[in-house]
């Protein structure tokens, strides 16, 4: 199973699981910054844009909750 964003690189000495872990960690650190979240919401241009952002945030948060409790996302 992959992460929220699957890595497209392979290295002989790093497992795909470890790559996905670091990708997920970087995404969380980037997207959960308060400044980013405020700008993200203020840059909403339409109801459809707001819906898309809410749905994406919901999926991202659910993925992180599943990883926290189960150690892997649902397939």
C-alpha positions as CSV (number, residue, x, y, z in Angstrom):
1,X,0.0,0.0,0.0
2,X,1.1,3.5,-0.7
3,X,0.7,6.8,1.0
4,X,-1.6,9.7,0.4
5,X,0.7,10.6,-2.4
6,X,2.6,7.6,-3.8
7,X,6.3,8.0,-4.3
8,X,7.4,7.4,-7.9
9,X,11.1,6.8,-7.1
10,X,12.9,3.6,-6.0
11,X,16.2,3.3,-4.2
12,X,17.9,0.1,-3.6
13,X,18.6,0.8,0.1
14,X,15.3,2.5,1.1
15,X,12.1,0.6,1.2
16,X,9.0,1.9,-0.6
17,X,7.3,1.9,2.8
18,X,10.0,4.2,4.2
19,X,9.8,6.5,1.2
20,X,6.0,6.8,1.7
21,X,6.5,7.5,5.4
22,X,8.8,10.5,4.6
23,X,6.5,11.7,1.8
24,X,3.5,11.6,4.2
25,X,5.5,13.3,6.9
26,X,6.5,16.1,4.6
27,X,3.0,16.6,3.4
28,X,1.6,16.9,6.9
29,X,4.3,19.4,7.9
30,X,3.6,21.5,4.8
31,X,-0.2,21.4,4.7
32,X,-0.9,21.7,8.4
33,X,1.0,25.0,8.8
34,X,-1.4,27.6,10.1
35,X,-0.3,30.2,7.6
36,X,-0.8,27.8,4.7
37,X,-4.2,26.8,5.9
38,X,-5.3,30.5,6.2
39,X,-4.1,31.4,2.8
40,X,-5.6,28.3,1.3
41,X,-9.0,29.2,2.6
42,X,-8.7,32.9,1.7
43,X,-7.8,32.0,-1.8
44,X,-11.2,30.3,-2.5
45,X,-12.9,31.7,-5.6
46,X,-16.2,29.9,-5.9
47,X,-18.5,27.5,-4.1
48,X,-17.1,24.7,-6.3
49,X,-13.6,25.6,-5.3
50,X,-14.6,25.6,-1.6
51,X,-16.3,22.2,-2.1
52,X,-13.1,20.8,-3.8
53,X,-10.9,22.1,-1.0
54,X,-13.2,20.7,1.8
55,X,-13.3,17.3,0.1
56,X,-9.6,17.2,-0.4
57,X,-9.0,18.2,3.3
58,X,-11.5,15.6,4.4
59,X,-9.7,12.9,2.5
60,X,-6.3,14.0,3.7
61,X,-7.4,14.1,7.3
62,X,-9.1,10.7,7.1
63,X,-6.0,9.2,5.6
64,X,-3.9,10.6,8.4
65,X,-6.3,9.3,11.1
66,X,-6.3,5.8,9.5
67,X,-2.5,5.9,9.4
68,X,-2.3,6.9,13.1
69,X,-4.7,4.2,14.3
70,X,-4.0,1.4,11.9
71,X,-0.5,2.0,10.5
72,X,-1.9,1.7,7.0
73,X,-4.7,3.2,4.9
74,X,-7.7,1.2,3.9
75,X,-7.3,-0.4,0.5
